[in-house]
C-alpha cells in the first residue's frame, strides 16, 4: 500500500479516536506531551509517528497498539479505506484534470465523515445502476474529452509528422494497403486473416494483437474502412510509443485506466489519419454552404474518406469546436435488435456539458421521434445498407433546439442487428449563420422529448409508454401550489 495512504489512514484513525474521546488537539498535546503542530501533521496524513510515539498515544488514549497501527477502519471511515487500498487514486491520472492527489487527501483528512458519506452515496448509486470499474474509467475519459472540447493538438501534430515520415499524402483518400505495408515493413507485423474464423466464441471481435510474435489477427467480416481503422490504431500504438494498451478490438476488459486512456489516444490518432483535419474541415464547410442537406450529400462525404460513418461523425466532434467555433454538440451511438425492438444507447459524448439527450439506465423508453431511432427503424424495415436522416429537434423539456444528423448501417457481426450514429448541434444565432440549410428552413422540424415517461407532448402518435414521470411531477407541482396557497391564506 502507498506510504502516503498509510499515513492518511493512521491520521484519520487518530483524529476519530481523539474526537470520540472529546479531546481537542490542544488537549491531546497536553495529555501526551507531543506538540500540537506535530499531532496536526499526523492527523492530516503528512507524518507517520515512530513506534515510541505510537506507544505514547496508545497508552494515553487507552487504545491497543495493534489497533492503532491496523489499516482497518471502522464503518464510518471504511469507504475511504477501501478506496485508498484499491489504489483507485493512483490508477486515474488526476493531473489530466488539473487535480493534485495531495489536494484530495487534504479534503479527506479535513472532513472525513462528510467525504465518507459522499463516497458511500456514490457507491450506492453505482450499485443501483450496475456501474463497474470500466464504466468509471470510460466516464473519466469522456469527461477528459469534454474538458478539452475533444480536440488534441499534440495528436493532430503527430499525425502530420507521421504522414511526412512515411510519405503519406493526406490530401488523398488513405489506402488500406499503404497502412498495412507500413505495419509489416516498418514494425514487423504479421497479418493473419484466417485464425479468428476458427473460433465462434470470438465472433464479436474485429481483431486480436499478440505482442510476442507481433501477429495481428483480423476477422474477415469487416469492410475496408474498418480494416484501415484497425491498422491506423496499431500504427498509433507504435508511433506514439504506447505500451500499456488493450490487445483486442473491441475490448473485452480494461485492467487499468491507462489502457482506457491510451485506447482513446490511439483511436483519436486513427481518426485523424484516415480523416485528415484540413481536408475534412473543407468538406464540412462545403456541406454547410448547401441550401439543403440530403442523403446523397452525406453519402458523398462518406465516400471521400476511407472511414466508417461512426469515425466520420466522431471526427466532426473534433473539428467543429476548433475550426468552426461550434462547441455545443453531442454524439450518440445506438444499437438496435430488430427481433426484440430494443434501442440501446451505448456510446455518447457531450461537449459544453449540455444535458439533453443522455442515456437512461432506469428502463425508460427513448423518444421515438429521435432521428437516431427513426433511421434504425427505417433500415430494419427497408433492409437497406444505409439510411440517413436530418431534422431539427425541439426538446420541449429544457427548451433546447438541435440540428440532428443521423446515419444507420447494418451490424456486420450479427443478423437483424443495426446501429446508428448521430451528431447534434445546438442551434444558436451563430450556428444559423454558419449553416445555410437552417437559414433556408429546408430541414424538417420535430417536437421531441427525452423519454416517453418524461414527455409532456400532447397527442403524440409515436408514444409507446405513458408519461408516468411527467404526470407525477405535475401532480407534485399542483400539490405544492395548493399547500402554498393554503399557507398564505392562513398566514394573513
C-alpha positions as CSV (number, residue, x, y, z in Angstrom):
1,X,0.0,0.0,0.0
2,X,1.2,3.5,-0.8
3,X,3.1,5.1,2.1
4,X,1.1,8.3,1.8
5,X,-2.1,6.3,2.2
6,X,-0.8,4.5,5.3
7,X,0.0,7.9,6.8
8,X,-3.5,9.2,6.0
9,X,-5.3,6.1,7.4
10,X,-3.3,6.4,10.7
11,X,-4.1,10.2,10.8
12,X,-7.8,9.6,10.2
13,X,-8.0,7.0,13.0
14,X,-6.1,9.2,15.4
15,X,-8.4,12.1,14.7
16,X,-11.5,9.9,15.1
17,X,-10.3,8.5,18.4
18,X,-9.4,11.9,19.7
19,X,-12.8,13.4,18.8
20,X,-14.7,10.4,20.1
21,X,-13.0,10.9,23.5
22,X,-13.8,14.7,23.4
23,X,-10.3,15.9,23.2
24,X,-9.0,18.9,21.2
25,X,-5.6,18.9,19.6
26,X,-4.5,21.1,22.4
27,X,-5.9,18.6,25.0
28,X,-4.2,15.7,23.3
29,X,-0.9,17.6,23.2
30,X,-1.2,18.4,26.9
31,X,-2.1,14.7,27.6
32,X,0.8,13.1,25.6
33,X,3.4,15.8,25.7
34,X,3.6,15.8,21.9
35,X,3.4,19.2,20.2
36,X,0.1,20.4,18.8
37,X,1.6,21.1,15.4
38,X,3.2,17.6,15.3
39,X,-0.2,16.0,16.1
40,X,-1.9,18.1,13.5
41,X,0.5,16.9,10.8
42,X,-0.1,13.3,11.8
43,X,-3.9,13.7,11.5
44,X,-3.5,15.3,8.1
45,X,-1.5,12.4,6.9
46,X,1.7,14.3,6.4
47,X,3.7,12.4,9.1
48,X,3.7,8.9,10.5
49,X,4.9,8.7,14.1
50,X,7.8,6.5,15.2
51,X,6.9,3.4,17.4
52,X,7.7,5.1,20.7
53,X,5.3,7.9,19.8
54,X,2.6,5.4,18.8
55,X,3.1,3.6,22.2
56,X,2.7,7.0,23.9
57,X,-0.5,7.7,22.1
58,X,-1.8,4.2,22.7
59,X,-1.2,4.4,26.4
60,X,-2.9,7.8,26.9
61,X,-5.8,7.1,24.6
62,X,-6.3,3.6,26.1
63,X,-6.2,2.0,22.6
64,X,-4.2,-1.2,21.9
65,X,-1.0,-0.6,19.9
66,X,-2.1,-3.2,17.2
67,X,-5.4,-1.4,16.8
68,X,-3.7,1.9,16.4
69,X,-1.4,0.7,13.5
70,X,-4.0,-1.5,11.9
71,X,-5.2,-0.4,8.4
72,X,-8.7,-1.4,9.2
73,X,-11.1,1.5,9.7
74,X,-14.5,1.4,11.4
75,X,-17.7,1.5,9.4
76,X,-17.8,5.3,9.3
77,X,-14.5,5.6,7.6
78,X,-14.5,2.2,5.8
79,X,-15.4,3.5,2.3
80,X,-12.4,5.8,2.4
81,X,-10.1,3.0,3.4
82,X,-11.5,0.8,0.6
83,X,-10.7,3.5,-2.0
84,X,-7.2,4.0,-0.6
85,X,-6.5,0.3,-0.6
86,X,-7.8,-0.2,-4.1
87,X,-5.3,2.4,-5.4
88,X,-8.0,4.0,-7.4
89,X,-6.5,7.4,-7.0
90,X,-3.2,6.1,-8.4
91,X,-4.9,4.5,-11.4
92,X,-6.6,7.7,-12.5
93,X,-4.2,10.3,-13.8
94,X,-5.7,13.2,-11.8
95,X,-3.2,15.6,-13.3
96,X,-5.2,15.3,-16.6
97,X,-7.9,17.3,-14.8
98,X,-5.6,19.7,-13.1
99,X,-6.1,18.0,-9.7
100,X,-3.2,17.2,-7.3
101,X,-3.6,13.9,-5.4
102,X,-2.5,15.7,-2.2
103,X,-5.4,18.1,-2.6
104,X,-7.8,15.2,-2.4
105,X,-6.0,13.7,0.6
106,X,-6.3,17.1,2.3
107,X,-10.0,17.2,1.6
108,X,-10.5,13.7,3.0
109,X,-8.4,14.4,6.1
110,X,-10.2,17.7,6.8
111,X,-13.7,16.4,6.6
112,X,-13.6,12.6,6.7
113,X,-17.2,12.0,7.9
114,X,-18.7,14.1,5.2
115,X,-16.4,12.8,2.5
116,X,-17.2,9.2,3.6
117,X,-20.9,10.0,3.4
118,X,-20.4,11.4,-0.1
119,X,-18.3,8.3,-1.2
120,X,-20.9,5.9,0.2
121,X,-23.6,7.7,-1.7
122,X,-21.7,7.4,-4.9
123,X,-21.1,3.7,-4.2
124,X,-24.8,3.1,-3.6
125,X,-25.7,4.9,-6.9
126,X,-23.1,2.8,-8.7
127,X,-24.5,-0.4,-7.3
128,X,-28.1,0.5,-8.3
129,X,-27.0,1.2,-11.9
130,X,-24.5,-1.7,-12.1
131,X,-21.7,0.9,-12.5
132,X,-18.5,-1.0,-13.0
133,X,-14.9,0.0,-12.8
134,X,-14.8,0.0,-16.6
135,X,-17.8,2.4,-16.6
136,X,-15.9,4.7,-14.3
137,X,-12.8,4.6,-16.5
138,X,-14.8,5.4,-19.6
139,X,-16.7,8.2,-17.9
140,X,-13.4,9.7,-16.8
141,X,-12.1,9.6,-20.4
142,X,-15.3,11.1,-21.7
143,X,-15.0,14.0,-19.1
144,X,-11.4,14.4,-20.3
145,X,-12.6,14.7,-23.9
146,X,-15.3,17.2,-22.9
147,X,-12.9,19.3,-20.9
148,X,-10.7,19.7,-24.0
149,X,-13.5,20.2,-26.4
150,X,-12.5,16.8,-27.8
151,X,-9.5,18.4,-29.7
152,X,-6.0,17.3,-29.0
153,X,-3.4,19.3,-31.0
154,X,-0.4,17.2,-30.0
155,X,-2.0,14.1,-31.6
156,X,-3.1,16.1,-34.6
157,X,0.6,17.3,-35.0
158,X,1.8,13.7,-34.6
159,X,-0.4,12.6,-37.4
160,X,1.0,15.2,-39.7
161,X,4.5,14.2,-38.6
162,X,3.8,10.6,-39.2
163,X,2.4,11.3,-42.7
164,X,5.6,13.2,-43.6
165,X,7.8,10.4,-42.2
166,X,6.1,7.7,-44.2
167,X,5.3,9.9,-47.2
168,X,1.5,9.6,-46.9
169,X,-0.4,12.2,-48.9
170,X,-3.1,13.5,-46.6
171,X,-4.8,15.3,-49.5
172,X,-5.8,12.0,-50.9
173,X,-8.0,9.2,-49.7
174,X,-6.0,6.9,-47.4
175,X,-5.3,3.4,-48.8
176,X,-5.6,0.5,-46.5
177,X,-2.8,-1.3,-48.3
178,X,-0.5,1.6,-47.6
179,X,-1.1,1.4,-43.9
180,X,-0.7,-2.4,-43.9
181,X,2.7,-2.1,-45.7
182,X,4.0,0.3,-43.0
183,X,2.9,-2.1,-40.3
184,X,4.6,-5.1,-42.0
185,X,7.7,-3.4,-43.3
186,X,8.5,-0.9,-40.6
187,X,7.1,-2.6,-37.4
188,X,7.4,-6.2,-38.3
189,X,3.8,-7.2,-38.1
190,X,2.3,-10.4,-39.3
191,X,-1.3,-10.1,-40.6
192,X,-3.4,-13.2,-40.2
193,X,-6.9,-13.2,-41.7
194,X,-7.8,-16.8,-41.0
195,X,-7.4,-17.7,-37.3
196,X,-10.4,-15.8,-35.9
197,X,-12.7,-17.6,-38.3
198,X,-12.0,-20.8,-36.5
199,X,-13.4,-19.6,-33.2
200,X,-17.1,-18.9,-32.9
201,X,-16.6,-17.6,-29.4
202,X,-14.7,-14.6,-30.9
203,X,-17.4,-13.6,-33.4
204,X,-17.8,-10.2,-31.7
205,X,-14.1,-9.3,-32.1
206,X,-12.7,-7.5,-35.0
207,X,-9.0,-8.0,-34.2
208,X,-6.6,-9.6,-31.6
209,X,-3.0,-8.5,-31.3
210,X,-0.3,-10.9,-30.0
211,X,2.7,-8.8,-28.9
212,X,5.2,-11.7,-28.6
213,X,5.1,-12.6,-32.2
214,X,3.7,-9.2,-33.5
215,X,0.8,-11.1,-35.0
216,X,-2.4,-9.2,-35.8
217,X,-5.4,-11.4,-36.2
218,X,-8.3,-9.8,-38.1
219,X,-11.8,-11.1,-38.9
220,X,-13.0,-11.3,-42.4
221,X,-16.4,-9.7,-41.6
222,X,-15.1,-6.2,-41.6
223,X,-15.1,-3.8,-44.6
224,X,-12.1,-1.9,-45.9
225,X,-12.8,1.2,-43.8
226,X,-12.9,-0.8,-40.6
227,X,-9.6,-2.6,-41.6
228,X,-8.0,0.8,-42.2
229,X,-9.0,2.0,-38.8
230,X,-7.5,-1.1,-37.1
231,X,-4.3,-0.7,-39.0
232,X,-4.2,3.0,-38.1
233,X,-4.7,2.2,-34.4
234,X,-1.9,-0.2,-34.4
235,X,0.3,2.3,-36.1
236,X,-0.6,4.8,-33.4
237,X,0.4,2.4,-30.6
238,X,3.8,2.0,-32.2
239,X,4.4,5.6,-33.4
240,X,3.3,7.1,-30.1
241,X,5.3,4.5,-28.1
242,X,2.3,3.3,-26.2
243,X,2.9,0.0,-24.4
244,X,0.0,-0.2,-21.9
245,X,-2.9,-1.0,-24.2
246,X,-5.8,-3.4,-24.8
247,X,-4.9,-6.2,-27.2
248,X,-8.5,-6.9,-28.5
249,X,-10.8,-4.8,-30.6
250,X,-13.4,-4.4,-29.4
251,X,-12.1,-4.6,-25.9
252,X,-13.0,-7.4,-23.6
253,X,-11.9,-5.7,-20.3
254,X,-9.7,-2.9,-19.2
255,X,-7.2,-3.7,-16.4
256,X,-6.2,-0.1,-15.7
257,X,-7.1,3.4,-16.5
258,X,-4.0,3.8,-18.7
259,X,-5.4,1.2,-21.0
260,X,-8.6,3.1,-21.5
261,X,-6.8,6.4,-22.0
262,X,-4.3,5.0,-24.4
263,X,-7.0,3.3,-26.3
264,X,-8.6,6.7,-26.7
265,X,-5.3,8.3,-27.9
266,X,-4.8,5.5,-30.5
267,X,-8.4,5.9,-31.7
268,X,-8.0,9.6,-32.0
269,X,-4.8,9.2,-34.0
270,X,-6.5,6.7,-36.3
271,X,-9.4,9.0,-36.9
272,X,-7.1,12.0,-37.6
273,X,-5.0,9.9,-40.0
274,X,-7.9,8.4,-42.0
275,X,-9.9,11.7,-41.9
276,X,-7.2,14.4,-42.2
277,X,-8.2,17.7,-40.4
278,X,-7.5,20.2,-43.3
279,X,-9.4,18.2,-45.9
280,X,-12.3,17.3,-43.6
281,X,-12.8,20.9,-42.4
282,X,-13.1,21.9,-46.1
283,X,-15.6,19.1,-46.7
284,X,-17.7,20.3,-43.7
285,X,-17.6,23.9,-44.9
286,X,-18.9,22.8,-48.3
287,X,-21.7,20.9,-46.6
288,X,-22.6,23.9,-44.5
289,X,-23.0,26.2,-47.6
290,X,-25.6,24.0,-49.3
291,X,-29.2,25.2,-49.4
292,X,-30.3,21.8,-48.2
293,X,-28.5,18.7,-46.8
294,X,-29.6,15.5,-48.4
295,X,-28.8,11.8,-48.1
296,X,-26.7,12.0,-51.2
297,X,-24.6,14.8,-49.7
298,X,-23.9,12.7,-46.6
299,X,-23.1,9.7,-48.8
300,X,-20.7,11.8,-50.8
301,X,-19.0,13.0,-47.6
302,X,-18.6,9.3,-46.5
303,X,-17.2,8.3,-49.9
304,X,-14.5,10.9,-49.7
305,X,-12.7,9.1,-46.8
306,X,-11.7,5.5,-46.1
307,X,-13.6,5.6,-42.8
308,X,-16.8,4.4,-41.3
309,X,-19.8,6.6,-40.7
310,X,-19.1,6.4,-36.9
311,X,-15.5,7.6,-37.4
312,X,-16.6,10.5,-39.6
313,X,-19.3,11.6,-37.1
314,X,-16.7,11.3,-34.3
315,X,-14.3,13.4,-36.3
316,X,-17.0,16.1,-36.6
317,X,-16.8,16.4,-32.8
318,X,-13.1,17.2,-33.1
319,X,-13.3,19.7,-36.0
320,X,-16.4,21.8,-35.2
321,X,-15.2,23.2,-31.9
322,X,-11.7,24.1,-33.2
323,X,-12.2,25.1,-36.8
324,X,-15.8,26.4,-36.7
325,X,-16.1,27.6,-33.1
326,X,-19.2,25.4,-32.7
327,X,-18.8,23.5,-29.4
328,X,-22.2,22.8,-28.0
329,X,-22.6,19.4,-29.7
330,X,-23.3,15.8,-28.8
331,X,-22.6,12.4,-30.3
332,X,-24.7,9.3,-29.8
333,X,-24.4,5.7,-30.9
334,X,-27.4,3.4,-30.7
335,X,-27.6,-0.4,-31.3
336,X,-30.9,-2.0,-32.3
337,X,-32.1,-5.6,-32.2
338,X,-34.9,-6.0,-34.7
339,X,-36.3,-9.1,-33.0
340,X,-36.6,-7.5,-29.6
341,X,-37.1,-3.9,-30.8
342,X,-34.6,-2.8,-28.1
343,X,-32.8,0.5,-28.7
344,X,-29.6,0.7,-26.6
345,X,-27.6,3.9,-26.3
346,X,-24.1,2.5,-25.9
347,X,-21.9,5.5,-26.6
348,X,-22.3,9.2,-26.0
349,X,-20.2,12.4,-25.8
350,X,-21.5,15.8,-24.7
351,X,-19.3,18.9,-25.2
352,X,-20.1,22.0,-23.2
353,X,-21.9,19.8,-20.7
354,X,-25.3,20.1,-22.4
355,X,-27.7,17.7,-20.6
356,X,-30.1,16.6,-23.4
357,X,-30.3,13.9,-24.5
358,X,-28.5,11.4,-22.3
359,X,-28.6,7.7,-21.6
360,X,-31.2,6.5,-19.2
361,X,-30.5,3.5,-17.0
362,X,-33.9,3.2,-15.4
363,X,-35.7,1.3,-18.1
364,X,-37.4,4.3,-19.6
365,X,-38.2,4.3,-23.3
366,X,-36.4,6.9,-25.5
367,X,-38.5,9.3,-27.6
368,X,-39.5,7.6,-30.8
369,X,-39.2,10.9,-32.7
370,X,-35.4,11.0,-32.3
371,X,-33.7,10.8,-35.7
372,X,-31.3,8.2,-34.1
373,X,-34.2,5.8,-33.7
374,X,-36.1,6.7,-36.9
375,X,-33.1,5.7,-39.1
376,X,-32.8,2.4,-37.2
377,X,-36.5,1.6,-37.7
378,X,-36.2,2.6,-41.4
379,X,-33.1,0.5,-42.1
380,X,-34.7,-2.5,-40.4
381,X,-37.9,-2.0,-42.4
382,X,-36.3,-1.4,-45.8
383,X,-33.5,-3.9,-45.3
384,X,-31.2,-1.3,-46.9
385,X,-27.4,-1.0,-46.4
386,X,-27.6,2.6,-45.2
387,X,-30.1,5.1,-44.0
388,X,-29.8,8.8,-43.3
389,X,-32.0,11.4,-41.7
390,X,-31.7,15.1,-40.8
391,X,-34.1,17.0,-38.6
392,X,-34.3,19.9,-36.2
393,X,-35.3,18.6,-32.8
394,X,-37.1,20.9,-30.4
395,X,-36.6,19.4,-26.9
396,X,-39.7,20.7,-25.0
397,X,-38.3,19.7,-21.6
398,X,-35.5,22.2,-21.5
399,X,-36.4,24.5,-24.4
400,X,-33.2,23.5,-26.4
401,X,-33.1,23.1,-30.2
402,X,-30.6,20.9,-32.1
403,X,-29.7,20.2,-35.7
404,X,-29.5,16.4,-35.9
405,X,-27.7,14.3,-38.5
406,X,-28.2,10.5,-38.1
407,X,-26.8,7.6,-40.1
408,X,-27.7,3.9,-39.7
409,X,-26.0,0.8,-41.0
410,X,-26.2,-2.9,-40.5
411,X,-24.1,-4.7,-37.9
412,X,-21.8,-7.0,-40.0
413,X,-21.3,-9.3,-37.0
414,X,-25.0,-10.0,-36.1
415,X,-28.1,-10.7,-38.1
416,X,-31.1,-8.4,-37.6
417,X,-28.8,-6.0,-35.6
418,X,-28.3,-2.4,-36.7
419,X,-26.6,0.6,-35.3
420,X,-26.9,4.4,-35.7
421,X,-24.6,7.3,-35.1
422,X,-25.9,10.9,-34.6
423,X,-24.5,14.3,-34.3
424,X,-26.5,17.0,-32.5
425,X,-25.5,20.7,-33.0
426,X,-27.3,23.2,-30.7
427,X,-28.9,25.9,-32.9
428,X,-27.8,29.3,-31.9
429,X,-27.8,32.6,-33.9
430,X,-24.2,32.0,-34.9
431,X,-24.9,28.4,-35.9
432,X,-27.8,29.6,-38.0
433,X,-25.4,31.9,-39.8
434,X,-22.9,29.2,-40.4
435,X,-25.3,26.5,-41.8
436,X,-27.2,27.7,-44.8
437,X,-29.8,25.0,-44.7
438,X,-31.0,26.3,-41.4
439,X,-31.5,29.8,-42.8
440,X,-33.4,28.4,-45.8
441,X,-35.7,26.4,-43.4
442,X,-35.2,23.4,-45.6
443,X,-35.0,20.9,-42.7
444,X,-38.0,19.2,-41.1
445,X,-38.7,20.2,-37.5
446,X,-40.0,17.8,-34.8
447,X,-41.0,18.3,-31.3
448,X,-39.3,15.7,-29.2
449,X,-38.9,14.6,-25.6
450,X,-36.2,12.7,-23.8
451,X,-38.2,9.6,-22.8
452,X,-41.9,8.8,-23.2
453,X,-42.2,8.7,-19.4
454,X,-41.0,12.3,-19.1
455,X,-42.6,13.8,-22.1
456,X,-45.3,16.4,-22.0
457,X,-46.1,16.4,-25.7
458,X,-49.9,16.1,-26.1
459,X,-51.5,13.6,-28.5
460,X,-48.2,12.1,-29.6
461,X,-48.8,9.4,-32.2
462,X,-45.3,7.9,-31.7
463,X,-45.7,7.4,-27.9
464,X,-45.1,3.9,-26.7
465,X,-45.3,4.5,-23.0
466,X,-47.4,6.7,-20.7
467,X,-45.8,9.9,-19.3
468,X,-45.7,8.4,-15.8
469,X,-42.8,10.5,-14.5
470,X,-44.1,13.7,-16.1
471,X,-47.6,13.2,-14.6
472,X,-46.1,12.5,-11.2
473,X,-44.0,15.7,-11.3
474,X,-47.1,17.7,-12.5
475,X,-49.1,16.3,-9.6
476,X,-46.4,17.3,-7.1
477,X,-46.3,20.8,-8.5
478,X,-50.1,21.1,-8.2
479,X,-49.9,19.8,-4.6
480,X,-47.2,22.2,-3.8
481,X,-49.2,25.1,-5.2
482,X,-52.3,24.2,-3.2
483,X,-50.2,23.9,0.0
484,X,-48.6,27.3,-0.7
485,X,-52.0,28.9,-1.3
486,X,-53.4,27.5,1.9
487,X,-50.3,28.5,3.9
488,X,-50.6,32.1,2.5
489,X,-54.4,32.2,3.3
490,X,-53.9,31.3,6.9
491,X,-50.8,33.4,7.4
492,X,-52.6,36.7,6.7
